[in-house]
Amino acid sequence: MLVYKPEPHQTEAIKFGGLHHYHILADDMGLGKTFESIAILISRSVSKFLVVCPAHLKYNWKAELMACQDKVPMRDILVVDELSDIKRIMLHDYKVVIINYEMLLEIAFMEILFAKFKNIIADEAHYLKNIQATRTKAFHQYVQDFKPHRLILLTGTPIKNRVDEFYSLFLLCSYNQRGTSGKSIVGMNFFHFQNKFMKWRWKDKYCQYKEYYGVQNIEELEEIKKDKYLRRESFDIRGSKIKDNYIVMNSADYEDEELLKEFEAFQKGVSVDIRAKVKSAKLMAPLTVKYLKGLKDANVGPVVVFTQHIEPLDILTAGLVKVKGLAIGRIDATMSPKKRQAQVDLLQAGKLDFLLGTFGTMSTGYTMIAACNVVFNDPSWVPGDNDQAKMRIDRMGQEKGCTAHHMTGSRVQKYIAKKCNEKSEVIGRVT
């Protein structure tokens, strides 16, 4: 039994999922995809299923399951932390098993799970976008071999960077043998997909390397999406949208000639060294600390802060820790999933003034609606990551208007913004 009544858009998702056995549920972040996926299975009298998700979201999934079903015994939900838990699976008839993507590489373990559970939810399914990645190949192979009854792929950012990121997810849906997932692309390889739906140009003067970009043949792409893809925008459903506030600071980037040369070369097609990206973010961090102190003085409530790299995260943390009376939380890659969730719980309980983290560790899966302000020290170069980060605070249940504060002011950041805007324009046309 579901504890609460679905919203109209969630009812639509439940009906769509019931009709299409393999599908991509790509609702915008914050619209309740987790609830929708569980409700799809419950509405079809499915009592046992497997959840595959990033490691840091496993306990978040357990909490969601406990919250949206009535009287679910904790003993029937297993979060797999160690491969030794396979013995527990064999000895107890669990209704839900939650594992992380890395475990897909343990063949014997996965064969037992896929044989035992015929209904699968893959959360943050863009983790499976790289068709050459070992875990993606393993997931594809398991789906082909064990032919689950239902496969629900959840992602608020089905493509985060390029159109060809659709390929793996569309192919997974194409393994559905019931004919309920629209046009199959089995038989179309990745390079055929790229050439069909992306533009390309020669990258070097010797015409030896193709660079794919943009999109083409959109009508044919829409035909493939039909019956396997459902997406609704947050603005259309909730009638609100997070406000973007661009803060112009006098960054030291202006004076760093070497850094400027790196990014000027980037504008001409040369890849930027990761050290240049880190340096740019580090130069902005002290200015961000100053701005964050101003937000605290303005009493705007708890604030969530993002950066792309660990070095500026250290600078931000150190700068705020020096201020007496501030409660500072932090999430980084050294922390276990339980500890990361504990930091989010402190924020939600009103016990933190600031929660700081990187895009890689904090931009997906978490609900942080106790805050209505998010600050970007430096943006991700992947537009989807920026969108994911915003939606940590702008989700269902958020009753206040939300603001994303973007620290800007240098020519370097203008270069980054231009590149992200170009990618976002293409993504907006096809999602």
FENGI-V308519 format. One record per residue. RES is the residue in one small letter. PHI is phi in whole degrees, 0 to 359 (* if undefined). Layout:
RES PHI
RES PHI
This chain:
m *
l 281
v 286
y 233
k 285
p 295
e 289
p 307
h 292
q 286
t 299
e 298
a 295
i 295
k 294
f 299
g 295
g 291
l 279
h 244
h 297
y 244
h 204
i 254
l 262
a 248
d 306
d 306
m 303
g 95
l 266
g 94
k 296
t 299
f 300
e 301
s 294
i 295
a 294
i 302
l 289
i 297
s 295
r 257
s 60
v 274
s 253
k 232
f 203
l 252
v 247
v 248
c 207
p 301
a 304
h 286
l 255
k 299
y 282
n 296
w 296
k 299
a 297
e 296
l 297
m 293
a 277
c 254
q 237
d 266
k 59
v 274
p 296
m 301
r 293
d 268
i 243
l 243
v 265
v 274
d 256
e 229
l 295
s 294
d 294
i 302
k 295
r 295
i 295
m 288
l 269
h 234
d 273
y 291
k 276
v 225
v 241
i 243
i 229
n 256
y 301
e 300
m 287
l 296
l 278
e 271
i 302
a 298
f 297
m 290
e 297
i 295
l 294
f 292
a 286
k 275
f 245
k 261
n 230
i 230
i 247
a 249
d 273
e 49
a 295
h 295
y 296
l 255
k 285
n 275
i 294
q 270
a 291
t 299
r 293
t 293
k 301
a 296
f 297
h 302
q 295
y 296
v 296
q 295
d 285
f 258
k 45
p 303
h 291
r 226
l 225
i 246
l 258
l 258
t 196
g 278
t 229
p 302
i 232
k 258
n 217
r 217
v 297
d 291
e 290
f 293
y 305
s 299
l 292
f 297
l 293
l 301
c 294
s 288
y 284
n 297
q 268
r 267
g 73
t 252
s 241
g 71
k 290
s 276
i 246
v 300
g 104
m 265
n 279
f 299
f 289
h 296
f 298
q 302
n 295
k 284
f 244
m 232
k 280
w 211
r 211
w 287
k 280
d 238
k 290
y 267
c 57
q 253
y 220
k 271
e 249
y 268
y 202
g 62
v 208
q 213
n 53
i 297
e 298
e 292
l 295
e 296
e 297
i 291
k 293
k 303
d 72
k 230
y 215
l 228
r 219
r 234
e 276
s 302
f 298
d 291
i 272
r 262
g 70
s 220
k 213
i 295
k 274
d 262
n 241
y 262
i 261
v 271
m 246
n 275
s 279
a 291
d 306
y 301
e 267
d 267
e 293
e 296
l 294
l 297
k 298
e 303
f 281
e 293
a 294
f 300
q 298
k 262
g 103
v 273
s 295
v 272
d 297
i 302
r 295
a 291
k 297
v 296
k 299
s 300
a 293
k 294
l 295
m 279
a 304
p 298
l 290
t 295
v 303
k 300
y 293
l 297
k 299
g 295
l 297
k 296
d 297
a 279
n 56
v 272
g 93
p 297
v 233
v 259
v 236
f 241
t 216
q 274
h 228
i 288
e 297
p 295
l 297
d 297
i 295
l 298
t 298
a 298
g 294
l 278
v 298
k 292
v 276
k 295
g 87
l 271
a 259
i 248
g 249
r 210
i 232
d 216
a 292
t 280
m 265
s 289
p 306
k 296
k 291
r 296
q 297
a 297
q 295
v 296
d 298
l 296
l 299
q 295
a 275
g 79
k 258
l 235
d 271
f 221
l 237
l 250
g 191
t 264
f 302
g 295
t 250
m 226
s 270
t 232
g 87
y 270
t 253
m 230
i 284
a 292
a 259
c 234
n 226
v 234
v 241
f 255
n 298
d 211
p 277
s 288
w 282
v 256
p 307
g 298
d 292
n 296
d 295
q 301
a 297
k 301
m 282
r 294
i 256
d 256
r 229
m 302
g 101
q 283
e 257
k 249
g 290
c 247
t 228
a 255
h 260
h 254
m 282
t 224
g 137
s 252
r 295
v 302
q 291
k 294
y 299
i 297
a 299
k 298
k 296
c 296
n 295
e 298
k 293
s 297
e 297
v 292
i 300
g 297
r 283
v 244
t 264
